[in-house]
Amino acid sequence: MQLRVFPENLLEWLALRLNLVPLPLLHAQVLPVVSRAVLEATDRGIFEAIAQGHTTAQAVAEACQLHVQATTQLLGVLTSVKYLRFQKGHYSLTRMTRKWVLRESKDTVRDLAVYNNRVVWPWLERMGKYLETGEGLQYHEHLNAEEWALYQKAMHGGAISEAGEFARKVPLPKNATHMLDIGGAHGLHSVALCRKYPRLRSVILDLPGAVAQAAPLLAAQGMGERVQHQVGNILTTELGESTYDLVLMSSVAHHLTEAQNREVTQKVARALRPGGVFIINEFLRPDPAAKPELVGSSTDLFFGLTSTSGNWSIEEIHDWYRAAGLKPYEVLGYQAIPGRYQVVGKK
Ligand SMILES: C[S@@+](CC[C@H](N)C(=O)[O-])C[C@H]1O[C@@H](n2cnc3c(N)ncnc32)[C@H](O)[C@@H]1O
């Protein structure tokens, strides 16, 4: 996916072609403000207030207990980036906002925005230090209970949009009954698969802080004993032998070092039944020689900053598979999420 500036007329097109537009000002001045405006607006309930009929700047400010002039400025930014429409003094929500941001929508990513606003934004201050030292935050070691709760709700919000497509595409072995979901948190991937395959049960292995906060999210799915949490650290927990038909590790490899990922893959290979599959579900690091890709490259830097790791390439993951005796099998992209793939290995 690319971030592009679109000219609105011939003169602007020409100015862009002739390199007369200082595009770095967009990144240096405009985009940081847009990002923070969207996060604050989401966190402060601005969109819900408008949906409930508070459609003037004054009414939004009152409903959200904000300053009127500041709110008017915020609404201006949100209108420019098409979260809102403005007509005859009144604001309304666009389709994008109704579907992806409103708290009540089944597709909402609201909780991810709230987490990014409250917990992640201050981390970005550490970018300079990360660039100097290569040392990331290792945040799993430092979160407090409130931050764990925001993190788990955020991961739930982020996974809603992919769990359905994930379950449709997974090459599940025939007659599969046992699944392990490493770092599965809220469990949405396991739940989607278990709903599709009635004989399948899943164990979600995650850190204590995650399980404590994700338990209510999983309980709300009503899967009972078929999808259960197990507290554990994948780096120290033994997985047994020939136990699982499917092992999923979604958005965890980007927190681990190369050596740790190799070690985990070895454990998983032993824990798989013959014919079983291991799926690393991840954003992939784009090949620098290929066409640039924004989602893969920005998440790579972000995971470096937050976990001293980053995204991996298909070749690297295949190499872990081969070293552990698994056959690289399929690489399945997501239609709706650029840069994200299921990299499948088979025993
Ligand atoms: C980015 S979230 C991904 C959640 C979910 N798998 C998904 O794709 O939406 C990473 C999860 O991995 C868990 N995790 C991180 N390190 C872990 C470890 N060493 N062992 C087990 N779980 C771990 C975190 O607690 C968190 O719940």
The ligand as a Gaussian input file, in Angstrom:
#p B3LYP/6-31G(d) Opt

LIG

0 1
 C        0.594000      -8.451000      18.925000
 S       -0.275000      -9.520000      19.985000
 C       -1.044000     -10.620000      18.821000
 C       -2.336000     -11.211000      19.336000
 C       -3.032000     -12.174000      18.377000
 N       -2.230000     -13.350000      18.128000
 C       -3.355000     -11.490000      17.085000
 O       -2.777000     -11.812000      16.042000
 O       -4.225000     -10.596000      17.094000
 C        1.039000     -10.499000      20.613000
 C        0.581000     -11.444000      21.678000
 O        1.674000     -12.335000      21.939000
 C        1.837000     -12.444000      23.323000
 N        3.245000     -12.794000      23.577000
 C        4.327000     -12.000000      23.437000
 N        5.448000     -12.664000      23.780000
 C        5.050000     -13.915000      24.154000
 C        5.739000     -15.051000      24.636000
 N        7.060000     -15.051000      24.798000
 N        5.010000     -16.169000      24.913000
 C        3.661000     -16.181000      24.761000
 N        2.967000     -15.120000      24.310000
 C        3.643000     -14.004000      24.008000
 C        1.415000     -11.096000      23.880000
 O        1.079000     -11.174000      25.245000
 C        0.229000     -10.760000      22.999000
 O       -0.973000     -11.238000      23.516000

